[in-house]
Amino acid sequence: MKRTNLTATIDRLGYLKAQIAALKIEEDAIKESLSDLAVGNYEGEAFRLAVTAPKRETLSDELKASIKAVVADYRDGLSPQYRTAHIKLVPVPTLTVRARSGVALAA
């Protein structure tokens, strides 16, 4: 990739992530304003909103801690040979984009 293409691509990714963050804030606010709607279907001009309330299991903090302890005990009991044979370290590309200080970003 040419240097000018790389620069433009990095900046485009940064601007896009900033827009996504702003949209996420707006989405959360809209969802909060709709959170008191009863279960049912609601019509907009272009979209339909379906409000459902399925039941889901939630684990207590006590159970989460117990599960974590069981997993930790199990892993501690594995031999170094087993761990070496079954646990691999692999590179995981991670992209972190931050605005450069002193650079004004258009809204």
HELIX and SHEET records of a PDB file:
HELIX    1   1 ARG A    3  LEU A   34  1                                  32    
HELIX    2   2 ASP A   61  ASP A   76  1                                  16    
HELIX    3   3 PRO A   80  HIS A   86  1                                   7    
SHEET    1   A 2 GLY A  40  GLU A  43  0                                        
SHEET    2   A 2 ARG A  48  VAL A  51 -1                                        
END                                                                             
